Amino acid sequence: MKKTTCLLFILFVTKACFSQTPDIAIIPEPVSMTKGHGLFSLPSAIVIEAPGTPELKIVTDFLTARLSIPTGNNVRVSQTAPAATIRLQLNKEVNKTIGREGYQLSVSANGIVLKANQPSGLFYGAQTLVQLFPAEIESAEKVQGIRWSAPLVEITDYPRFEWRGLMFDVARHFFTKAEVKKYIDNMVRYKYNLLHLGLTNDEGWRIQIKSLPRLTEVGAWNVKKEGYFGTFSPPLPNEPRNYGGFYTQEDIKELVQYARERFVNILPEINMPGHSLATIVSYPELSCTEGADKYVVRSGEQIMDWSKGAPPIALVDNTLCPANEKVYEFADKVLTEVAQLFPFEYIHVGGDEAPHNYWKKNDQVKALMKKEGLKSMVQVQGYFEKRLQKIVLSKGKKLIGWDEIMEGGLAPGAAVMSWRGMKGGIEAARMGHDVVMSPTTYSYIDYMQADPVVETRIYASLRLNKAYEFDPQPDSVVTTRIKGGQANLWTEQVYNIRQAEYMTWPRGMAIAESVWSPKKKKNWNNFFAKTEQHFNRLDAAEVKYATSAYDPIFAVTKTGDSTVNVALSTEVEGLDIYYSFDNSYPDRFYPKYTGPLTPPKDAVMLKVVTYKGKKQVVRYNWMPIEELKKRAGILKR
């Protein structure tokens, strides 16, 4: 009996100890982690020992801010500190296992040791270290009443892929220099190292080119419109064209430096030959089409007919003329200045969605085809891409473009960013080209995250659990040519940085784990449990995010000439769904969903909400019965 009592006491104490240990929720999941027993508590006077090199100052500055601002504690950095709280160490002998960006983190009761081969590894290790502390560590102001402790752990970690990117379209809507910096700050929390900036499109030219001033004098401005992009009425002549903006070359230098200080490269995209209306408005002589001097920078009105698929039919000619030598002179001037501003080895030249209908009826293009022996418009674009690559190479850079650049024959050395699924990327890799995977299937984070009745409407959806399935290198593909992957945030329907954050997180966390963590460590249930804790971290940092994974999923079937059945589900387990048909707002005391619903005869609205236990976890979803009938085919759209 005494032995039993003693055993129960030990189990109770052990359970109590574990209940005091905060859950470990690191995103992206580390390669290996061993949990200890107990906690490390930050002292009121924190000492960081680190070598006195400029790149290490980046890491110590980051840790100093995170460990002092919310805690109110004093942080001191020293090159030698026998009683240091945190030791940052660069390995004297290279640890081949962790590579250039990996790290080893040890948190013991006596202190913290972070080791890496390179400063970038220490920086990523510091991101992990911060995630071990309570969520309030992310606050930009002092927080009272928090026990600033971290669990005892031993972590060895390094990335699966070298290219871990986010694409941020600043052309459709302009984002300020400060907003781009904030986007970078949020990226590095999750160990991204590549910011792909979409700098030009039909809606604006966003980078100063000193030899071509009209690109920003004219091409950077349109008429402000709000509503559904692509359906706006054409701007009237008297509407002011003062919406937009651009980055000066000094702005670009500042952004590049800011990113480099956080171990992020910036990939510039100058989109050609399509998506070039802002270019043509600035310099109409670059078009194949008469009357281009009457064009205006797009403000969101329809300029393409997508009814027959891709490539689209252009309603106005937004392409540079491949048969015009002035276009190649223009490209040379632009790429000369771009190459001088961005130290990254690649320049992205777009190449996607170029309509060919204006080319087909152009005499210059017909003459070019005859001269060069080109048989199709695809080959005409291939001719353009090959000439463009020579210009890029002459600037000491490598060319990367969307997978359409493969269609006319890919020049040696060109890299492919595969967006129309992964087939093109796999094919390019097998041909010996470097590839970055960014397929719409998993990584287009401009897509809706939940039902269209509650989301900013766009033409497709991408839920969090689908994004988490992303694998840049499937098991069926054995190649070293796949450099990694990225998520793409196009901004047709993204008007401000808060919406950009909402669209990026938490899907950006899912992609981060797909490009950093070992494939075998990925687990959806574990990931979402961590994500819920990171919602608290983003709250503390005042970063906006989507809780769409809690939203109900509506599946509709037709049961009669005018009746439907509605099945409800959610992406994540453990939620309860409550509903009403009487136009009132349901809570957990309303009917609980247990099986398919048939709306009452005269009902006009199904309102749904989800709970986790006693806590409402999502916004109300309003689903009109008329919309359900349209989805079932009872009513026409």
ZAMARGU-4260 file (C-alpha; in steps of 0.2 Angstrom, whole numbers, plus 5000, padded with zeros to 4 digits):
<rodrens>
0) 5000/5000/5000 | 5014/5012/5004 | 5023/5008/4988 | 5006/5011/4978 | 5004/5028/4988
5) 5022/5033/4984 | 5020/5028/4966 | 5004/5039/4964 | 5013/5053/4973 | 5028/5052/4960
10) 5015/5052/4945 | 5006/5067/4952 | 5022/5077/4955 | 5028/5072/4937 | 5012/5077/4930
15) 5012/5093/4939 | 5030/5097/4933 | 5025/5093/4915 | 5009/5104/4917 | 5021/5119/4922
20) 5031/5116/4906 | 5025/5126/4891 | 5021/5117/4876 | 5035/5118/4863 | 5028/5125/4847
25) 5042/5128/4834 | 5038/5133/4816 | 5045/5127/4806 | 5048/5110/4814 | 5066/5107/4819
30) 5076/5092/4812 | 5078/5085/4829 | 5073/5090/4847 | 5076/5082/4864 | 5065/5089/4878
35) 5072/5090/4895 | 5063/5092/4912 | 5061/5109/4920 | 5063/5127/4914 | 5076/5140/4911
40) 5071/5157/4918 | 5077/5174/4911 | 5087/5184/4924 | 5083/5202/4926 | 5101/5206/4920
45) 5104/5196/4904 | 5121/5195/4897 | 5124/5189/4879 | 5142/5183/4874 | 5146/5184/4856
50) 5161/5187/4844 | 5162/5206/4840 | 5159/5204/4821 | 5146/5215/4811 | 5136/5200/4806
55) 5134/5194/4824 | 5128/5211/4829 | 5113/5208/4818 | 5109/5193/4829 | 5113/5201/4846
60) 5103/5216/4841 | 5088/5205/4837 | 5090/5196/4853 | 5092/5212/4863 | 5076/5219/4857
65) 5066/5203/4860 | 5073/5200/4877 | 5072/5218/4884 | 5057/5227/4876 | 5043/5215/4882
70) 5052/5209/4898 | 5059/5226/4904 | 5075/5217/4908 | 5092/5224/4905 | 5102/5216/4891
75) 5121/5218/4889 | 5132/5211/4875 | 5150/5206/4878 | 5163/5197/4869 | 5169/5188/4885
80) 5157/5185/4899 | 5161/5170/4910 | 5143/5171/4918 | 5134/5174/4901 | 5115/5170/4900
85) 5116/5166/4882 | 5132/5161/4872 | 5133/5163/4853 | 5147/5153/4846 | 5153/5151/4828
90) 5161/5134/4826 | 5180/5133/4823 | 5178/5117/4815 | 5164/5116/4802 | 5149/5105/4807
95) 5145/5097/4790 | 5128/5091/4796 | 5121/5108/4799 | 5128/5117/4784 | 5128/5135/4781
100) 5111/5139/4789 | 5109/5126/4802 | 5112/5128/4821 | 5113/5119/4837 | 5103/5126/4852
105) 5105/5120/4870 | 5094/5127/4883 | 5099/5121/4901 | 5094/5127/4918 | 5111/5136/4919
110) 5110/5145/4902 | 5108/5145/4883 | 5121/5140/4871 | 5118/5143/4852 | 5131/5136/4839
115) 5132/5138/4820 | 5145/5137/4806 | 5139/5154/4800 | 5130/5170/4807 | 5115/5165/4797
120) 5113/5149/4807 | 5114/5159/4823 | 5101/5171/4816 | 5089/5156/4813 | 5093/5148/4830
125) 5089/5165/4838 | 5072/5164/4829 | 5069/5147/4837 | 5075/5152/4854 | 5062/5167/4854
130) 5048/5154/4850 | 5053/5144/4866 | 5048/5159/4877 | 5029/5164/4880 | 5020/5172/4866
135) 5021/5190/4874 | 5040/5190/4870 | 5034/5196/4853 | 5026/5212/4860 | 5033/5229/4855
140) 5030/5236/4873 | 5033/5230/4891 | 5021/5216/4897 | 5018/5213/4915 | 5014/5197/4925
145) 5023/5185/4913 | 5035/5172/4919 | 5049/5173/4906 | 5055/5155/4905 | 5058/5142/4891
150) 5058/5123/4892 | 5075/5114/4893 | 5079/5107/4875 | 5093/5101/4864 | 5090/5106/4846
155) 5099/5102/4830 | 5092/5110/4815 | 5095/5114/4797 | 5085/5118/4781 | 5079/5105/4768
160) 5080/5118/4754 | 5091/5133/4751 | 5077/5143/4742 | 5063/5147/4754 | 5054/5161/4747
165) 5039/5173/4748 | 5033/5182/4732 | 5026/5200/4736 | 5017/5209/4722 | 5020/5227/4725
170) 5014/5232/4707 | 4996/5228/4707 | 4995/5239/4723 | 5009/5249/4729 | 5016/5245/4747
175) 5028/5258/4755 | 5046/5255/4760 | 5041/5253/4778 | 5028/5240/4774 | 5040/5230/4764
180) 5052/5230/4779 | 5038/5224/4790 | 5034/5210/4778 | 5052/5205/4779 | 5052/5205/4798
185) 5037/5193/4798 | 5046/5182/4785 | 5061/5179/4795 | 5051/5173/4810 | 5048/5157/4800
190) 5066/5156/4792 | 5062/5162/4775 | 5077/5169/4766 | 5071/5175/4749 | 5059/5190/4745
195) 5053/5189/4727 | 5047/5207/4723 | 5035/5209/4709 | 5040/5227/4703 | 5031/5229/4687
200) 5014/5225/4680 | 4999/5232/4670 | 4994/5242/4685 | 5011/5250/4689 | 5030/5252/4687
205) 5037/5253/4704 | 5056/5255/4702 | 5065/5271/4697 | 5075/5268/4681 | 5085/5284/4679
210) 5088/5282/4660 | 5069/5280/4657 | 5061/5292/4669 | 5043/5291/4661 | 5042/5273/4669
215) 5039/5281/4686 | 5033/5298/4680 | 5018/5290/4671 | 5019/5271/4673 | 5018/5272/4692
220) 5001/5280/4694 | 4983/5275/4691 | 4965/5279/4697 | 4960/5272/4714 | 4946/5259/4713
225) 4939/5248/4726 | 4928/5233/4724 | 4931/5218/4714 | 4947/5219/4703 | 4945/5215/4685
230) 4927/5222/4685 | 4929/5240/4688 | 4922/5253/4676 | 4935/5261/4665 | 4942/5277/4673
235) 4935/5293/4666 | 4947/5306/4659 | 4944/5318/4673 | 4947/5305/4687 | 4964/5309/4695
240) 4978/5297/4692 | 4987/5299/4708 | 4986/5282/4716 | 5001/5272/4717 | 5020/5276/4720
245) 5037/5269/4717 | 5054/5265/4725 | 5068/5277/4721 | 5085/5269/4719 | 5090/5274/4736
250) 5074/5266/4743 | 5079/5250/4734 | 5097/5250/4741 | 5089/5253/4758 | 5077/5238/4756
255) 5091/5227/4750 | 5102/5231/4765 | 5088/5229/4777 | 5085/5212/4770 | 5103/5207/4769
260) 5104/5211/4788 | 5091/5198/4791 | 5099/5185/4779 | 5086/5188/4766 | 5090/5190/4747
265) 5078/5200/4736 | 5074/5194/4719 | 5067/5208/4707 | 5054/5203/4694 | 5053/5214/4679
270) 5039/5206/4669 | 5041/5205/4650 | 5034/5203/4637 | 5017/5202/4644 | 5009/5211/4659
275) 5018/5227/4652 | 5004/5240/4650 | 5012/5252/4662 | 5028/5251/4652 | 5019/5254/4635
280) 5009/5268/4642 | 5026/5276/4647 | 5034/5272/4631 | 5021/5268/4617 | 5034/5265/4604
285) 5038/5248/4612 | 5021/5241/4607 | 5017/5232/4591 | 5000/5240/4590 | 4995/5257/4583
290) 4985/5268/4595 | 4995/5262/4610 | 4999/5280/4614 | 4980/5281/4619 | 4982/5268/4632
295) 4982/5271/4651 | 4989/5262/4666 | 4976/5249/4671 | 4966/5253/4687 | 4957/5236/4688
300) 4946/5237/4673 | 4945/5222/4662 | 4959/5221/4649 | 4959/5202/4645 | 4946/5189/4640
305) 4950/5173/4649 | 4934/5164/4643 | 4945/5152/4631 | 4958/5149/4644 | 4977/5154/4643
310) 4985/5162/4635 | 4971/5175/4636 | 4964/5186/4622 | 4970/5204/4625 | 4957/5218/4624
315) 4971/5230/4624 | 4989/5225/4619 | 4999/5224/4635 | 5014/5216/4627 | 5031/5222/4622
320) 5034/5220/4603 | 5046/5205/4600 | 5050/5212/4583 | 5055/5229/4588 | 5074/5232/4592
325) 5069/5247/4603 | 5062/5234/4615 | 5079/5225/4617 | 5087/5242/4619 | 5074/5246/4633
330) 5077/5229/4641 | 5096/5233/4641 | 5094/5249/4650 | 5082/5243/4663 | 5092/5227/4667
335) 5108/5237/4668 | 5101/5247/4682 | 5092/5233/4690 | 5107/5222/4691 | 5117/5236/4699
340) 5104/5238/4713 | 5101/5220/4717 | 5116/5209/4722 | 5106/5192/4721 | 5112/5181/4707
345) 5095/5180/4698 | 5084/5192/4689 | 5066/5187/4686 | 5059/5192/4669 | 5041/5185/4671
350) 5036/5178/4654 | 5019/5172/4660 | 5002/5175/4652 | 5008/5185/4637 | 4993/5186/4624
355) 4998/5183/4606 | 4982/5189/4597 | 4990/5206/4593 | 5006/5199/4587 | 4997/5187/4575
360) 4991/5202/4565 | 5007/5212/4566 | 5017/5214/4550 | 5033/5216/4560 | 5030/5200/4569
365) 5026/5191/4553 | 5043/5198/4545 | 5052/5192/4561 | 5045/5174/4559 | 5050/5173/4541
370) 5068/5179/4545 | 5071/5168/4560 | 5061/5153/4553 | 5048/5154/4568 | 5033/5143/4565
375) 5021/5149/4579 | 5018/5163/4592 | 5025/5152/4605 | 5042/5151/4596 | 5041/5170/4594
380) 5040/5172/4613 | 5054/5159/4614 | 5065/5170/4602 | 5061/5185/4614 | 5066/5175/4630
385) 5082/5169/4622 | 5087/5187/4617 | 5082/5193/4635 | 5093/5180/4643 | 5108/5186/4633
390) 5105/5203/4640 | 5103/5196/4658 | 5119/5186/4656 | 5128/5202/4650 | 5124/5210/4667
395) 5132/5196/4676 | 5116/5188/4682 | 5106/5173/4679 | 5088/5173/4671 | 5073/5165/4680
400) 5055/5166/4673 | 5038/5158/4675 | 5036/5141/4667 | 5029/5148/4650 | 5047/5152/4646
405) 5050/5134/4642 | 5037/5133/4628 | 5047/5141/4615 | 5063/5131/4619 | 5073/5135/4635
410) 5091/5142/4633 | 5104/5133/4643 | 5107/5141/4660 | 5089/5148/4662 | 5080/5144/4678
415) 5061/5140/4679 | 5049/5145/4692 | 5035/5133/4690 | 5018/5140/4694 | 5005/5130/4683
420) 5007/5115/4694 | 5023/5106/4696 | 5024/5097/4679 | 5034/5110/4671 | 5046/5112/4685
425) 5049/5093/4685 | 5052/5093/4666 | 5064/5108/4667 | 5074/5099/4681 | 5075/5083/4671
430) 5082/5094/4657 | 5096/5101/4668 | 5088/5118/4673 | 5087/5124/4691 | 5069/5125/4697
435) 5059/5134/4710 | 5042/5126/4714 | 5028/5138/4717 | 5012/5129/4711 | 4995/5137/4712
440) 4989/5120/4719 | 4998/5123/4735 | 5007/5140/4736 | 4996/5154/4729 | 4991/5163/4745
445) 4981/5176/4736 | 4968/5163/4734 | 4953/5163/4746 | 4956/5153/4762 | 4938/5149/4766
450) 4921/5150/4758 | 4918/5165/4746 | 4903/5171/4757 | 4915/5177/4770 | 4932/5179/4760
455) 4937/5193/4748 | 4932/5185/4732 | 4944/5179/4719 | 4944/5165/4706 | 4951/5150/4717
460) 4953/5144/4735 | 4968/5137/4744 | 4964/5131/4762 | 4978/5129/4775 | 4978/5110/4775
465) 4980/5110/4756 | 4995/5122/4758 | 5003/5111/4771 | 5003/5097/4758 | 5016/5106/4748
470) 5032/5096/4744 | 5044/5105/4732 | 5052/5088/4728 | 5040/5074/4727 | 5047/5056/4730
475) 5045/5052/4711 | 5058/5065/4706 | 5076/5062/4710 | 5086/5078/4706 | 5097/5091/4714
480) 5090/5104/4702 | 5075/5109/4713 | 5082/5123/4723 | 5066/5125/4734 | 5049/5133/4734
485) 5040/5148/4738 | 5022/5155/4741 | 5016/5169/4730 | 5005/5184/4736 | 4998/5193/4721
490) 4989/5208/4726 | 4974/5212/4714 | 4963/5211/4729 | 4975/5216/4742 | 4974/5234/4746
495) 4985/5236/4761 | 4998/5228/4772 | 4985/5222/4785 | 4976/5212/4771 | 4993/5206/4765
500) 4997/5199/4782 | 4980/5191/4783 | 4983/5182/4767 | 5000/5177/4771 | 4998/5170/4789
505) 4996/5156/4793 | 4998/5149/4776 | 5015/5156/4775 | 5019/5145/4791 | 5013/5130/4781
510) 5024/5133/4766 | 5039/5138/4778 | 5038/5120/4786 | 5037/5113/4769 | 5053/5121/4763
515) 5063/5120/4779 | 5058/5104/4789 | 5062/5086/4785 | 5048/5078/4775 | 5046/5064/4788
520) 5043/5077/4802 | 5028/5085/4794 | 5012/5081/4803 | 4996/5091/4800 | 4988/5089/4817
525) 5005/5093/4826 | 5007/5108/4814 | 4990/5115/4817 | 4992/5113/4836 | 5007/5124/4834
530) 4999/5136/4823 | 4985/5139/4836 | 4999/5144/4848 | 5007/5155/4835 | 4991/5164/4834
535) 4994/5171/4851 | 5012/5176/4846 | 5005/5186/4831 | 4992/5194/4842 | 5006/5200/4854
540) 5016/5206/4838 | 5000/5214/4832 | 5001/5205/4815 | 4985/5201/4806 | 4981/5183/4802
545) 4967/5172/4796 | 4958/5160/4807 | 4949/5152/4791 | 4954/5134/4796 | 4941/5135/4809
550) 4928/5140/4796 | 4914/5128/4791 | 4915/5120/4774 | 4898/5119/4765 | 4895/5104/4754
555) 4878/5105/4745 | 4868/5092/4736 | 4852/5093/4727 | 4837/5083/4735 | 4822/5089/4725
560) 4817/5102/4712 | 4819/5116/4725 | 4827/5108/4740 | 4845/5105/4745 | 4855/5096/4759
565) 4869/5105/4767 | 4884/5095/4775 | 4895/5105/4786 | 4913/5100/4791 | 4929/5109/4796
570) 4948/5107/4792 | 4953/5104/4809 | 4947/5091/4822 | 4939/5094/4839 | 4927/5108/4834
575) 4908/5109/4836 | 4897/5118/4824 | 4881/5127/4829 | 4868/5135/4817 | 4852/5144/4814
580) 4840/5147/4800 | 4830/5160/4810 | 4842/5175/4806 | 4848/5176/4823 | 4866/5173/4828
585) 4870/5156/4835 | 4881/5152/4849 | 4884/5135/4858 | 4867/5135/4866 | 4859/5134/4848
590) 4856/5117/4838 | 4873/5108/4836 | 4877/5101/4819 | 4876/5082/4819 | 4871/5078/4801
595) 4866/5086/4784 | 4853/5100/4785 | 4838/5104/4775 | 4834/5122/4775 | 4816/5126/4781
600) 4804/5130/4766 | 4804/5149/4769 | 4822/5151/4776 | 4833/5164/4768 | 4849/5162/4778
605) 4859/5149/4786 | 4871/5156/4800 | 4885/5145/4806 | 4898/5147/4820 | 4911/5135/4827
610) 4917/5132/4844 | 4931/5123/4853 | 4924/5118/4869 | 4916/5134/4876 | 4926/5146/4866
615) 4920/5153/4849 | 4935/5152/4837 | 4929/5160/4821 | 4918/5173/4814 | 4900/5170/4809
620) 4897/5163/4792 | 4882/5169/4783 | 4876/5158/4769 | 4861/5163/4759 | 4849/5149/4755
625) 4849/5156/4737 | 4867/5154/4736 | 4865/5135/4741 | 4852/5133/4728 | 4864/5140/4715
630) 4878/5129/4720 | 4866/5114/4719 | 4861/5119/4701 | 4843/5123/4706 | 4845/5142/4703
635) 4855/5150/4689 | 4870/5161/4693
</rodrens>
